[in-house]
Amino acid sequence: QVQVVESGGGLVQPGGSLRLSCAASGNIFRFDAMNWYRQAPGKERELVAAITSGINTNYADSVKGRFTISRGNAKNTVFLQMNSLKPEDTAVYYCNIRGAGSGGYLEVWGQGTLVTVSS
């Protein structure tokens, strides 16, 4: 089994910064894509940022220039640096890992971490 755990959410004022962390553990040895999604109240879950093959990144238009996704030195970790936060960034942020373990292809979601941007 594979577990994914996020951390780093919290309450921040508009214009502030937060750094989310995600770590995968268990039976996984290949990381094809490591993604951050978010879901705001009453809205669908959306892709915020993605990193594939460890180096290629992609961002939602709404966060370009403000958010940065990066992979840790330990290949099972991924971070999301969020700067210049806006109230509309308020959401539960989920880490999503796609890769493979001994059982073949897998996709795993974390439990989510709440980010609230408010004065």
Secondary structure, DSSP 8 states (H G I E B T S, - for coil): -EEEEEE--EEE-TT--EEEEEEEEES--EEEEEEEEEE-TTS--EEEEEEETTTEEEE-GGGTTTEEEEE-SSTTEEEEEE-S--GGG-EEEEEEEEEEETTEEEEEE---EEEEE--
